Amino acid sequence: MCHQETLYRLCIFCRTLEPMNGPCPVLQGEKSRISQTGRNVESDTLVSGLSPQDAELISALHQQPSSLCARCSAYDILGVLLKSDPTADPRQEYETQSFNDFTRSMLHVGRPSSVTLTASCPICRLFYCVLPRKYEPVRQITNGRKITRTTEADIYFEPRRTYLRLRNWDTLPKYLRKQCAVVLHMTESYLESSISRNSMPFSPSHSLTEKPRIYAPTIALEPRLAPPDRKLNSMRPISSNVDFSLLRQALGLCLEKHCTSCSTQKQKRPELLETRMIDIVERIVVPCPPDCDYVALSYVWGGVEPSPGSLKNRCLPQTIEDAITVTQALGRRYLWVDALCINQSEELTSSERKEKEKQLRWMGIIYGGATVTIVAVSGLNANAGLHGISVPRLAQVTENIDGHTVFTSPPSYFTETSETLWSRRAWTMQEHLLSKRLLFFSESQVAFECREGLFEEVLHYTTKGDTIIDDTPHPSTSEDPLTRFLYGDEVVGIHSISPS
């Protein structure tokens, strides 16, 4: 691909290269506003990652000479990631030194419809991966005075420490907050102001609606190069395929450390012996063995149904085939899938119908007794497959800036999960609530969740109760209630998931 990099820009709406000064077909109304991932880009859901076409485009640009554009050259991204010390909410410290330092570390990108991303600029390519892919027109509002308001966000990137991804971060001792990695988060600002847009952003002179995207995609520094005071809870570059060793570690740690809270023994009720399981070694459906160590699958059923003989012939719907692969990788032999383990025939005898109804009543027992439940978060039907197994994950952008690896990281798993079809179905909600351990397969990553902890593939450390569990030694004595919360009786184990 031969392009004059100074003449072309990356269009976040069309997902392609366009002439630097040419109009965007989407903004001109000439092109559909549907992203290549199949999501409606006019929704509020933030899309993160690159489709295969996007990834091919970025790969081609990596073969061309790169240099920072004027805007990105003026922004010291490495200095911000390596040296800035952001607080939890610097806007509460307006007109203080901390606030002044914070504003200097912010980068104003502008509204998506007006932003220019230079194809040859490494930082612009990072933005291409994480910026909103929706467009909403400007409208005028008069309320006693002339005010310009837009439903299109004004985009800023600002440094935040990663403890803010934890829902109960305010219970974390400050000394641990100071050890967390610094990443660039995106903030969307909806301004109403008669003041020049060149005035101080986020100051009290503005009336605004602000949406810090704490759980959204981030831009991060490769943790190996980070200083000691910003390595904890750092982001991890992820590959296109699942790293099963990490999943085995997370599951193994839970089985070892969370013997009470995550135990499934109480759910191993006698009714389980009347259910059926898939023996993934023999590829047959068998009666559930006593004390069965099995995996369950939670997915959006529909669109494709298993045909007779498909289990033995290895031609099951792709999500089920991928679940078999995951079950084997986790060292388990048995898998429960409703489509195969409950008689789904349309022509049932009276006794078969009663048996099916009984099995459906036992769904809570089945999911509650599973060692772990595989959750196909992003699929629309049974043939969608699991991302990272048979389906490529949305790629992230990695760039080299002055010898430092800087990369994009997907949003938190519950952000990716919240807008999916799986999250809106009543029966899958039941499966989520009843399972003691879950493996969420999203478009971008895998997350392990249990009653005591959370492990996201993109993070280097596990969490407990949404607070960090690291490998820091137990303090011998402490009157600090936050420290007691972290290291007291509630903590089952202090551990970390090491990178592969």
PLY file of the C-alpha trace (Angstrom):
ply
format ascii 1.0
element vertex 500
property float x
property float y
property float z
element edge 499
property int vertex1
property int vertex2
end_header
0.00 0.00 0.00
1.62 3.23 -1.15
0.10 6.36 0.37
1.48 9.80 0.95
1.10 9.87 4.73
0.88 13.65 4.78
-2.10 13.54 2.43
-4.22 10.91 4.15
-6.04 10.64 7.44
-7.68 7.79 9.32
-11.46 8.19 9.41
-13.01 6.80 12.60
-16.44 6.58 10.95
-15.60 5.04 7.56
-12.78 2.94 9.07
-10.45 3.64 6.17
-7.91 6.10 4.79
-9.33 9.27 3.30
-7.75 12.33 1.69
-6.65 14.75 4.41
-8.83 17.59 3.16
-11.64 15.52 1.66
-15.14 15.15 3.16
-16.10 12.08 5.18
-18.85 10.09 3.40
-20.52 9.26 6.73
-20.67 12.91 7.77
-22.01 13.74 4.30
-24.76 11.16 4.76
-23.47 9.01 1.91
-22.54 5.96 3.96
-24.09 3.79 6.67
-22.92 4.35 10.21
-22.49 0.70 11.14
-19.09 -0.42 12.37
-17.27 -3.41 10.94
-17.85 -5.28 14.20
-21.59 -5.25 13.49
-22.48 -2.84 16.27
-24.59 0.23 15.70
-22.09 3.04 16.19
-24.85 5.47 17.10
-25.41 3.63 20.38
-23.67 4.74 23.56
-21.61 1.55 23.64
-17.91 2.19 23.20
-16.39 -0.09 20.59
-12.80 -1.01 21.26
-10.38 -2.87 19.07
-9.77 -3.43 15.40
-11.76 -5.52 12.99
-9.69 -7.72 10.64
-9.94 -4.96 8.00
-8.82 -2.34 10.52
-5.93 -4.51 11.65
-4.79 -5.00 8.05
-4.86 -1.25 7.50
-2.83 -0.48 10.63
-0.36 -3.25 9.78
0.17 -1.70 6.33
0.74 1.73 7.89
3.37 0.22 10.20
5.38 -0.61 7.09
5.52 3.08 6.17
7.64 5.81 7.83
6.05 7.12 11.04
6.32 10.45 12.84
4.18 12.31 15.34
1.78 14.91 14.00
1.95 18.48 15.32
-0.79 17.94 17.93
0.64 14.70 19.29
4.23 15.95 19.15
3.25 18.80 21.48
1.79 16.30 23.95
4.41 14.48 26.04
2.63 11.14 26.23
5.63 9.32 27.71
6.15 12.00 30.33
2.49 11.73 31.32
2.55 7.93 31.59
5.94 7.81 33.35
5.87 10.87 35.61
2.38 12.28 36.21
0.73 11.63 39.57
-3.02 11.96 39.03
-5.39 11.97 41.99
-8.82 10.36 42.06
-10.73 13.53 41.16
-8.41 16.45 40.39
-11.36 18.67 39.43
-12.26 18.93 43.11
-8.92 20.67 43.59
-9.62 23.53 41.17
-6.97 26.28 41.17
-4.55 24.12 43.17
-1.17 22.95 41.94
-2.55 19.42 41.52
-5.28 20.74 39.23
-2.80 22.80 37.22
-0.56 19.74 36.80
-3.59 17.72 35.78
-4.71 20.17 33.08
-1.21 20.22 31.63
-1.31 16.43 31.35
-4.64 16.47 29.46
-4.88 16.24 25.70
-7.86 17.86 23.99
-8.70 15.86 20.87
-12.01 17.54 19.98
-15.32 16.29 18.72
-15.25 13.04 16.73
-16.72 14.73 13.65
-13.88 17.26 13.53
-10.91 15.24 14.77
-8.04 14.66 12.34
-6.01 11.48 12.76
-2.84 11.53 10.69
-2.19 8.08 9.23
1.58 8.29 9.78
1.29 9.33 13.46
1.66 6.51 16.06
-0.50 8.28 18.66
-3.22 9.01 16.11
-3.29 5.30 15.31
-3.84 4.57 19.01
-6.74 7.03 19.01
-8.18 5.34 15.91
-8.67 2.21 18.01
-10.41 3.79 21.01
-12.28 6.92 19.88
-16.10 6.82 19.65
-17.37 5.77 16.25
-20.65 7.63 16.34
-21.72 11.00 15.02
-24.49 13.23 16.33
-25.20 16.64 14.77
-24.99 19.98 16.57
-28.22 21.72 17.54
-28.97 25.25 18.76
-30.71 25.99 22.06
-31.85 29.44 23.19
-32.57 29.88 26.88
-32.54 33.61 27.56
-29.19 33.87 25.81
-27.60 32.29 22.81
-25.99 29.00 23.79
-24.41 26.41 21.56
-24.91 22.88 22.73
-23.91 19.66 21.09
-24.97 16.10 21.69
-21.60 15.12 20.26
-18.99 14.76 22.96
-15.84 16.83 23.20
-13.06 14.31 23.76
-10.17 14.65 26.21
-7.54 12.12 27.17
-6.28 12.37 30.72
-4.08 10.26 33.02
-5.68 8.13 35.71
-4.37 5.38 37.92
-5.84 1.96 37.31
-7.30 1.51 40.80
-10.23 3.57 39.49
-11.32 0.49 37.53
-12.16 -1.11 40.88
-15.68 -0.36 42.00
-14.69 -0.01 45.68
-11.40 1.75 45.07
-12.06 4.26 47.87
-11.44 1.45 50.38
-7.93 0.96 49.02
-5.09 2.39 51.16
-3.41 5.39 49.59
0.01 3.75 49.56
-1.38 1.03 47.28
-3.13 3.57 45.07
0.26 5.23 44.60
1.66 1.94 43.25
-0.99 1.50 40.55
-0.18 1.99 36.89
-0.99 5.24 35.10
-2.97 5.00 31.86
-4.74 7.45 29.57
-8.51 7.44 29.97
-10.98 9.15 27.71
-13.43 11.73 29.07
-16.43 12.91 27.09
-17.52 16.47 27.87
-20.84 17.96 26.79
-20.44 21.73 27.18
-22.96 24.55 27.38
-21.10 27.82 27.45
-21.02 31.31 26.02
-17.33 31.47 26.86
-14.66 30.84 24.27
-13.77 27.17 23.87
-10.16 28.18 24.44
-10.89 28.95 28.11
-9.88 26.57 30.90
-11.58 23.20 30.36
-13.67 21.76 33.20
-13.54 25.03 35.16
-16.56 26.27 37.18
-17.31 28.84 34.44
-18.63 26.02 32.28
-21.93 24.22 32.60
-21.20 20.70 31.47
-22.14 17.10 31.57
-19.00 15.07 31.96
-18.63 11.33 31.39
-15.24 10.00 32.51
-14.87 6.64 30.81
-13.07 4.90 33.67
-14.07 1.43 32.47
-13.60 2.27 28.81
-10.67 1.46 26.50
-7.35 2.89 27.64
-3.90 3.72 26.31
-1.17 2.15 28.41
2.58 1.72 28.68
4.13 -1.73 28.49
4.52 -2.57 32.22
8.05 -3.89 31.90
9.24 -0.34 31.23
7.21 1.35 33.97
8.82 2.78 37.14
8.31 0.87 40.43
5.63 3.31 41.62
3.29 2.42 38.74
3.46 -1.32 38.16
0.58 -2.56 40.33
-2.64 -3.43 38.48
-0.92 -2.61 35.20
-2.39 -3.33 31.79
-1.22 -6.32 29.80
-0.98 -6.50 25.99
-3.10 -9.44 24.88
-2.73 -11.67 21.86
-5.34 -12.79 19.35
-5.69 -16.18 21.06
-6.62 -17.03 24.64
-3.74 -17.80 27.01
-5.12 -20.89 28.75
-2.31 -20.92 31.30
-3.71 -17.71 32.81
-7.21 -19.19 33.00
-5.91 -22.34 34.67
-4.02 -20.21 37.20
-7.10 -18.14 38.04
-9.33 -21.21 38.39
-6.69 -23.09 40.38
-6.18 -20.21 42.81
-9.90 -19.99 43.46
-10.21 -23.74 44.02
-7.26 -23.62 46.43
-7.99 -20.41 48.34
-11.76 -19.92 48.27
-12.75 -23.27 49.75
-15.80 -21.92 51.58
-17.28 -19.01 49.66
-16.86 -20.54 46.19
-17.47 -24.17 47.09
-19.94 -26.04 44.91
-20.33 -29.02 47.26
-23.68 -27.83 48.63
-24.97 -27.67 45.06
-23.89 -31.26 44.33
-27.41 -32.44 45.06
-28.69 -35.98 44.31
-30.71 -34.57 41.42
-27.47 -34.12 39.47
-27.18 -37.89 39.16
-30.35 -37.80 37.05
-28.87 -35.29 34.60
-26.63 -36.00 31.62
-23.18 -34.71 30.71
-21.07 -34.56 27.57
-18.00 -36.76 27.90
-15.65 -34.65 25.76
-13.07 -37.45 25.49
-15.46 -40.05 24.06
-17.73 -37.35 22.58
-20.89 -38.98 23.85
-23.64 -37.92 26.26
-23.53 -39.97 29.48
-25.33 -40.03 32.83
-23.76 -37.62 35.30
-21.07 -39.47 37.32
-21.04 -39.16 41.13
-19.17 -36.07 42.41
-18.83 -34.92 38.83
-16.27 -32.16 38.18
-17.93 -30.51 35.21
-18.09 -27.27 33.23
-21.35 -25.60 32.16
-22.00 -23.37 29.15
-24.09 -20.18 29.20
-24.78 -18.79 25.74
-27.43 -17.30 23.48
-29.22 -20.26 22.00
-30.93 -20.00 18.64
-30.22 -19.80 14.96
-28.46 -23.17 14.85
-29.38 -26.44 16.55
-27.26 -29.59 16.85
-28.16 -32.23 14.28
-28.28 -35.98 15.04
-24.76 -37.40 15.23
-23.13 -33.96 15.30
-21.36 -34.62 18.61
-19.58 -37.73 17.37
-18.96 -36.22 13.93
-17.44 -33.01 15.38
-19.90 -30.75 13.60
-21.65 -29.09 16.52
-22.58 -25.40 16.52
-19.31 -23.49 16.87
-19.95 -22.10 20.36
-20.42 -25.63 21.70
-17.33 -26.93 19.88
-15.31 -24.05 21.35
-16.69 -24.80 24.82
-15.40 -28.37 24.43
-11.97 -26.95 23.56
-12.00 -24.74 26.68
-13.18 -27.60 28.90
-10.31 -29.76 27.69
-7.80 -26.92 28.18
-8.99 -26.52 31.78
-8.29 -30.20 32.42
-11.94 -31.22 32.77
-13.71 -34.15 31.11
-17.38 -33.28 31.43
-19.39 -30.42 29.95
-23.06 -29.56 30.40
-24.85 -27.88 27.48
-28.64 -27.64 27.44
-28.91 -28.33 23.70
-27.34 -31.78 24.13
-27.95 -32.71 27.76
-31.70 -32.03 27.74
-33.91 -33.79 25.19
-34.77 -31.07 22.67
-36.88 -33.20 20.33
-40.14 -31.61 19.20
-41.92 -34.96 19.41
-41.74 -36.13 23.02
-43.73 -38.80 24.76
-45.58 -37.90 27.94
-42.81 -39.33 30.13
-40.11 -37.61 28.07
-41.93 -34.29 28.40
-42.12 -34.69 32.17
-38.44 -35.56 32.28
-37.57 -32.44 30.27
-39.66 -30.25 32.58
-37.88 -31.76 35.56
-34.48 -31.07 34.02
-35.46 -27.46 33.35
-36.47 -27.04 37.00
-33.00 -28.21 37.99
-31.15 -25.52 36.03
-30.22 -23.76 39.27
-28.74 -26.96 40.66
-26.84 -27.60 37.42
-25.23 -24.15 37.18
-24.69 -23.93 40.94
-22.84 -27.25 40.94
-20.56 -26.52 37.97
-16.86 -26.07 38.70
-16.94 -23.12 36.30
-19.41 -21.73 33.77
-18.20 -20.65 30.33
-20.06 -17.52 29.22
-20.27 -16.72 25.50
-20.82 -12.99 25.99
-20.72 -11.63 22.46
-22.47 -14.26 20.38
-25.85 -13.75 18.74
-26.55 -17.46 18.32
-25.09 -20.90 18.95
-22.85 -20.74 15.90
-21.10 -17.49 16.83
-18.14 -19.23 18.50
-15.92 -17.94 21.28
-13.55 -15.05 20.58
-9.96 -16.12 21.07
-10.79 -19.75 20.26
-12.27 -20.11 16.77
-13.09 -16.43 16.26
-10.35 -13.76 16.12
-10.52 -11.24 18.91
-10.73 -7.53 18.17
-7.09 -6.56 17.76
-5.48 -3.75 19.74
-2.99 -1.21 18.43
0.63 -1.35 19.58
3.05 1.46 18.76
6.70 2.21 19.48
7.24 5.76 20.71
10.86 6.70 21.41
11.74 3.13 22.32
8.70 2.61 24.57
5.84 0.25 23.73
2.48 1.99 24.07
-0.72 0.08 23.34
-4.49 0.23 23.55
-6.35 -1.94 26.02
-10.02 -2.94 25.85
-12.64 -1.81 28.35
-13.46 -3.73 31.51
-15.27 -6.99 30.91
-18.51 -5.75 32.51
-18.52 -2.77 30.12
-18.25 -5.18 27.19
-20.88 -7.45 28.74
-23.48 -4.85 29.69
-24.82 -4.13 26.19
-24.80 -7.66 24.79
-27.76 -9.85 23.91
-26.57 -12.37 26.51
-26.92 -9.80 29.32
-30.52 -9.02 28.38
-31.91 -12.54 28.51
-33.69 -13.64 31.71
-32.35 -17.20 31.71
-28.75 -16.13 31.19
-29.10 -13.72 34.11
-30.17 -16.68 36.21
-27.18 -18.69 35.02
-24.88 -15.79 35.94
-26.31 -15.40 39.43
-26.30 -19.11 40.25
-22.79 -19.96 39.02
-19.99 -19.81 41.59
-17.27 -19.23 39.00
-17.54 -17.82 35.49
-15.27 -17.39 32.48
-16.52 -14.50 30.33
-15.44 -14.64 26.68
-15.94 -11.17 25.17
-14.86 -9.79 21.81
-11.56 -8.58 23.30
-10.57 -10.66 26.32
-11.45 -13.30 28.90
-12.36 -12.51 32.51
-12.64 -14.93 35.44
-15.12 -14.04 38.16
-15.87 -15.87 41.40
-17.55 -14.97 44.70
-14.24 -13.68 46.09
-12.29 -12.31 43.18
-12.02 -11.05 39.65
-9.28 -11.62 37.11
-9.28 -9.72 33.82
-6.89 -10.99 31.19
-5.81 -7.42 30.42
-4.66 -6.82 34.03
-1.58 -8.23 35.72
-3.25 -8.70 39.09
-6.32 -10.34 40.54
-8.76 -8.45 42.72
-10.75 -9.36 45.79
-14.09 -7.75 46.40
-13.07 -5.19 43.77
-9.92 -4.34 45.70
-6.44 -5.30 44.65
-4.85 -8.46 45.95
-1.15 -8.23 45.23
1.96 -9.97 46.49
2.73 -7.36 49.15
3.53 -9.06 52.51
0.97 -8.87 55.29
1.59 -5.95 57.65
2.30 -7.33 61.11
0.12 -4.81 62.90
-1.99 -1.91 61.75
-4.68 0.35 63.14
-5.64 1.46 59.64
-9.11 0.00 58.92
-8.45 0.06 55.17
-5.32 -2.01 55.63
-7.22 -4.41 57.87
-9.82 -4.69 55.13
-7.14 -5.69 52.63
-5.08 -7.94 54.88
-7.48 -9.00 57.61
-9.61 -12.09 58.01
-11.60 -11.34 54.85
-8.57 -11.99 52.67
-8.39 -15.64 51.73
-5.11 -15.46 49.87
-2.54 -12.94 48.75
-1.43 -13.77 45.25
-0.80 -12.50 41.77
-1.33 -13.89 38.32
2.04 -13.80 36.64
2.30 -13.03 32.93
3.02 -15.95 30.66
0 1
1 2
2 3
3 4
4 5
5 6
6 7
7 8
8 9
9 10
10 11
11 12
12 13
13 14
14 15
15 16
16 17
17 18
18 19
19 20
20 21
21 22
22 23
23 24
24 25
25 26
26 27
27 28
28 29
29 30
30 31
31 32
32 33
33 34
34 35
35 36
36 37
37 38
38 39
39 40
40 41
41 42
42 43
43 44
44 45
45 46
46 47
47 48
48 49
49 50
50 51
51 52
52 53
53 54
54 55
55 56
56 57
57 58
58 59
59 60
60 61
61 62
62 63
63 64
64 65
65 66
66 67
67 68
68 69
69 70
70 71
71 72
72 73
73 74
74 75
75 76
76 77
77 78
78 79
79 80
80 81
81 82
82 83
83 84
84 85
85 86
86 87
87 88
88 89
89 90
90 91
91 92
92 93
93 94
94 95
95 96
96 97
97 98
98 99
99 100
100 101
101 102
102 103
103 104
104 105
105 106
106 107
107 108
108 109
109 110
110 111
111 112
112 113
113 114
114 115
115 116
116 117
117 118
118 119
119 120
120 121
121 122
122 123
123 124
124 125
125 126
126 127
127 128
128 129
129 130
130 131
131 132
132 133
133 134
134 135
135 136
136 137
137 138
138 139
139 140
140 141
141 142
142 143
143 144
144 145
145 146
146 147
147 148
148 149
149 150
150 151
151 152
152 153
153 154
154 155
155 156
156 157
157 158
158 159
159 160
160 161
161 162
162 163
163 164
164 165
165 166
166 167
167 168
168 169
169 170
170 171
171 172
172 173
173 174
174 175
175 176
176 177
177 178
178 179
179 180
180 181
181 182
182 183
183 184
184 185
185 186
186 187
187 188
188 189
189 190
190 191
191 192
192 193
193 194
194 195
195 196
196 197
197 198
198 199
199 200
200 201
201 202
202 203
203 204
204 205
205 206
206 207
207 208
208 209
209 210
210 211
211 212
212 213
213 214
214 215
215 216
216 217
217 218
218 219
219 220
220 221
221 222
222 223
223 224
224 225
225 226
226 227
227 228
228 229
229 230
230 231
231 232
232 233
233 234
234 235
235 236
236 237
237 238
238 239
239 240
240 241
241 242
242 243
243 244
244 245
245 246
246 247
247 248
248 249
249 250
250 251
251 252
252 253
253 254
254 255
255 256
256 257
257 258
258 259
259 260
260 261
261 262
262 263
263 264
264 265
265 266
266 267
267 268
268 269
269 270
270 271
271 272
272 273
273 274
274 275
275 276
276 277
277 278
278 279
279 280
280 281
281 282
282 283
283 284
284 285
285 286
286 287
287 288
288 289
289 290
290 291
291 292
292 293
293 294
294 295
295 296
296 297
297 298
298 299
299 300
300 301
301 302
302 303
303 304
304 305
305 306
306 307
307 308
308 309
309 310
310 311
311 312
312 313
313 314
314 315
315 316
316 317
317 318
318 319
319 320
320 321
321 322
322 323
323 324
324 325
325 326
326 327
327 328
328 329
329 330
330 331
331 332
332 333
333 334
334 335
335 336
336 337
337 338
338 339
339 340
340 341
341 342
342 343
343 344
344 345
345 346
346 347
347 348
348 349
349 350
350 351
351 352
352 353
353 354
354 355
355 356
356 357
357 358
358 359
359 360
360 361
361 362
362 363
363 364
364 365
365 366
366 367
367 368
368 369
369 370
370 371
371 372
372 373
373 374
374 375
375 376
376 377
377 378
378 379
379 380
380 381
381 382
382 383
383 384
384 385
385 386
386 387
387 388
388 389
389 390
390 391
391 392
392 393
393 394
394 395
395 396
396 397
397 398
398 399
399 400
400 401
401 402
402 403
403 404
404 405
405 406
406 407
407 408
408 409
409 410
410 411
411 412
412 413
413 414
414 415
415 416
416 417
417 418
418 419
419 420
420 421
421 422
422 423
423 424
424 425
425 426
426 427
427 428
428 429
429 430
430 431
431 432
432 433
433 434
434 435
435 436
436 437
437 438
438 439
439 440
440 441
441 442
442 443
443 444
444 445
445 446
446 447
447 448
448 449
449 450
450 451
451 452
452 453
453 454
454 455
455 456
456 457
457 458
458 459
459 460
460 461
461 462
462 463
463 464
464 465
465 466
466 467
467 468
468 469
469 470
470 471
471 472
472 473
473 474
474 475
475 476
476 477
477 478
478 479
479 480
480 481
481 482
482 483
483 484
484 485
485 486
486 487
487 488
488 489
489 490
490 491
491 492
492 493
493 494
494 495
495 496
496 497
497 498
498 499
